[in-house]
């Protein structure tokens, strides 16, 4: 009887836990293939998004530095330069040598020469602004020691595709900002693999305007 009961129990399977069906080798291969395909499809989209963000971030840095240089020129009453190195992909702010020397020795600002509360004439502005970009001597300028003026590098894959005079089309490597708020003007293009951003620096007002376009469309 005991043997019979054991056989019945074995046939019904009541005392034994139910076994779960395991994945076969073919099913595992199918799952792994689907995961690889999903990764293959998602990777280019992620890379493109990252590269686009890098170009936009780089332009934000350039805009911030240019605005700083304009404000610095107005505050100091002296021309301020922003220098671009296309080969190295860097840009930095340059101040007149005498300004940096005065700041280092604690001497008063050049603006104090005219005194406070004095109404400045156009002649005063032009006298303090000195020469325009065409005759400015870069050798008389040195690196801005402040954090905003330090040399900055563009992200990898982002290049200065063009930096030109908006009127003549001549290539530039400097943008000058003057104490009266005007600039030498420039048309700057930052470019990545799939996005280009064009920045216009207005000579008369010093305002900055930019627009985006696909790199492939601009190169046609």
C-alpha positions as CSV (number, residue, x, y, z in Angstrom):
1,X,0.0,0.0,0.0
2,X,2.8,2.3,0.8
3,X,4.4,1.7,-2.5
4,X,1.1,2.4,-4.3
5,X,0.5,5.6,-2.4
6,X,4.0,6.8,-3.2
7,X,3.4,6.1,-6.9
8,X,0.1,8.0,-6.9
9,X,1.7,10.9,-5.1
10,X,4.5,10.9,-7.7
11,X,1.9,10.9,-10.5
12,X,-0.2,13.7,-9.1
13,X,2.8,15.7,-8.1
14,X,1.2,17.2,-5.0
15,X,4.1,17.0,-2.6
16,X,6.6,18.3,-5.2
17,X,7.0,22.1,-6.1
18,X,6.1,23.0,-9.6
19,X,9.2,23.6,-11.8
20,X,9.4,26.8,-13.8
21,X,10.2,26.5,-17.5
22,X,13.7,27.8,-18.2
23,X,14.6,29.9,-21.3
24,X,16.1,28.0,-24.1
25,X,19.3,28.9,-25.8
26,X,17.4,30.2,-28.9
27,X,15.2,32.5,-26.7
28,X,18.3,33.9,-25.0
29,X,19.9,34.6,-28.4
30,X,16.8,36.4,-29.6
31,X,16.7,38.6,-26.4
32,X,20.3,39.5,-26.7
33,X,19.9,40.4,-30.4
34,X,17.0,42.7,-29.6
35,X,19.0,44.5,-26.9
36,X,21.9,45.0,-29.3
37,X,19.6,46.4,-32.0
38,X,18.0,48.8,-29.5
39,X,21.4,50.0,-28.4
40,X,22.5,50.4,-32.0
41,X,19.5,52.6,-32.8
42,X,19.6,54.7,-29.6
43,X,23.4,55.5,-29.7
44,X,23.5,57.8,-32.7
45,X,20.6,59.8,-31.4
46,X,22.3,60.2,-28.0
47,X,25.6,61.2,-29.6
48,X,23.9,63.8,-31.9
49,X,22.1,65.3,-28.9
50,X,25.3,65.6,-26.9
51,X,27.2,67.2,-29.8
52,X,24.4,69.7,-30.4
53,X,24.4,70.6,-26.7
54,X,28.2,71.1,-26.9
55,X,27.9,73.7,-29.6
56,X,25.2,75.6,-27.8
57,X,27.2,75.5,-24.5
58,X,30.2,76.8,-26.4
59,X,28.2,79.7,-27.9
60,X,26.9,80.6,-24.5
61,X,30.4,80.8,-23.2
62,X,31.5,83.1,-26.1
63,X,28.4,85.3,-25.6
64,X,29.2,85.6,-21.9
65,X,32.8,86.6,-22.5
66,X,31.9,89.2,-25.2
67,X,29.3,90.8,-22.9
68,X,31.9,90.9,-20.1
69,X,34.4,92.5,-22.4
70,X,31.9,95.2,-23.5
71,X,31.0,96.0,-19.9
72,X,34.7,96.0,-19.0
73,X,35.5,98.5,-21.7
74,X,32.7,100.9,-20.6
75,X,33.8,100.6,-16.9
76,X,37.5,101.1,-17.6
77,X,37.2,103.8,-20.3
78,X,39.7,101.9,-22.4
79,X,39.4,99.5,-25.3
80,X,39.1,95.8,-24.5
81,X,39.9,93.0,-26.9
82,X,38.7,89.4,-27.2
83,X,41.2,87.3,-29.0
84,X,40.3,84.1,-30.9
85,X,42.8,81.3,-31.9
86,X,41.0,79.2,-34.6
87,X,43.7,76.6,-34.7
88,X,43.7,75.9,-31.0
89,X,40.0,76.6,-30.6
90,X,40.5,79.1,-27.7
91,X,39.4,82.6,-26.9
92,X,40.4,85.1,-24.1
93,X,40.1,88.7,-23.0
94,X,43.0,91.2,-23.4
95,X,43.3,94.4,-21.4
96,X,45.6,97.4,-22.0
97,X,48.9,96.8,-20.3
98,X,48.7,100.0,-18.2
99,X,45.3,99.0,-16.9
100,X,46.5,95.7,-15.6
101,X,49.6,97.4,-14.1
102,X,47.4,99.9,-12.3
103,X,45.2,97.2,-10.9
104,X,48.2,95.3,-9.7
105,X,49.7,98.3,-7.9
106,X,46.4,99.6,-6.6
107,X,46.4,102.9,-8.5
108,X,43.1,104.6,-9.2
109,X,41.2,103.8,-12.3
110,X,41.7,105.8,-15.5
111,X,38.2,107.0,-15.1
112,X,39.1,109.1,-12.0
113,X,41.1,111.4,-14.2
114,X,38.0,113.1,-15.4
115,X,36.5,113.2,-11.9
116,X,33.0,112.1,-10.7
117,X,29.8,113.7,-11.9
118,X,31.4,115.2,-15.0
119,X,29.3,115.0,-18.2
120,X,31.5,113.3,-20.8
121,X,31.5,114.7,-24.3
122,X,32.0,112.7,-27.5
123,X,35.5,114.0,-27.7
124,X,36.2,112.6,-24.2
125,X,34.9,109.2,-25.2
126,X,37.0,109.1,-28.3
127,X,40.1,110.3,-26.5
128,X,39.8,107.5,-23.9
129,X,38.8,104.8,-26.4
130,X,42.1,105.5,-28.3
131,X,42.7,103.9,-31.6
132,X,40.1,101.8,-33.5
133,X,40.7,98.2,-34.3
134,X,42.5,98.9,-37.5
135,X,45.4,100.6,-35.7
136,X,45.3,99.0,-32.3
137,X,48.6,97.3,-31.3
138,X,47.9,93.9,-29.7
139,X,51.4,94.1,-28.2
140,X,50.1,96.8,-25.9
141,X,47.5,94.4,-24.4
142,X,47.9,91.6,-21.9
143,X,45.7,88.7,-20.6
144,X,42.9,89.7,-18.3
145,X,43.8,88.2,-14.9
146,X,40.2,87.9,-13.8
147,X,38.3,84.6,-13.9
148,X,36.0,85.8,-16.7
149,X,38.9,86.9,-18.8
150,X,40.9,83.7,-18.7
151,X,41.6,81.6,-21.7
152,X,38.8,79.2,-22.6
153,X,38.8,76.2,-24.9
154,X,36.0,75.1,-27.1
155,X,34.7,71.5,-26.5
156,X,36.1,68.8,-28.6
157,X,34.3,68.6,-31.9
158,X,33.3,72.3,-31.9
159,X,35.4,74.7,-34.1
160,X,35.5,78.3,-35.1
161,X,34.3,77.9,-38.7
162,X,34.5,81.6,-39.5
163,X,35.3,84.9,-37.9
164,X,35.0,87.8,-40.3
165,X,34.3,91.5,-40.6
166,X,30.5,91.9,-41.3
167,X,31.1,94.7,-43.8
168,X,34.3,93.7,-45.7
169,X,34.3,90.0,-45.2
170,X,38.0,90.1,-44.1
171,X,39.1,87.4,-41.6
172,X,39.6,88.5,-38.0
173,X,41.2,87.1,-34.9
174,X,40.2,90.0,-32.6
175,X,37.0,91.8,-31.6
176,X,37.5,95.2,-30.0
177,X,35.1,96.8,-27.6
178,X,35.2,100.5,-26.9
179,X,34.2,102.7,-23.9
180,X,31.2,104.2,-25.8
181,X,29.6,100.7,-26.1
182,X,30.5,100.3,-29.7
183,X,32.6,97.4,-31.2
184,X,34.7,96.7,-34.2
185,X,31.9,94.3,-35.3
186,X,32.2,90.6,-36.2
187,X,30.4,87.7,-37.7
188,X,31.4,84.5,-35.9
189,X,30.3,81.0,-36.7
190,X,30.8,78.1,-34.3
191,X,30.3,74.7,-35.9
192,X,29.8,71.1,-34.7
193,X,29.1,67.9,-36.7
194,X,25.4,68.6,-37.1
195,X,24.9,72.2,-35.9
196,X,26.3,75.6,-36.7
197,X,25.5,78.8,-34.8
198,X,26.1,82.2,-36.4
199,X,26.7,85.1,-34.0
200,X,26.5,88.8,-35.2
201,X,28.3,91.4,-33.1
202,X,26.8,94.8,-34.0
203,X,29.5,97.5,-34.5
204,X,27.2,100.4,-33.6
205,X,25.4,99.0,-30.5
206,X,27.6,96.1,-29.4
207,X,24.5,93.9,-29.2
208,X,24.7,90.2,-29.9
209,X,22.4,88.3,-32.1
210,X,22.7,84.6,-33.1
211,X,20.8,81.9,-35.0
212,X,21.1,78.2,-35.5
213,X,21.2,76.1,-38.6
214,X,22.2,72.6,-39.5
215,X,25.9,72.2,-40.6
216,X,25.0,70.2,-43.7
217,X,22.6,73.0,-44.9
218,X,25.1,75.7,-44.3
219,X,27.9,73.9,-46.3
220,X,25.8,73.4,-49.4
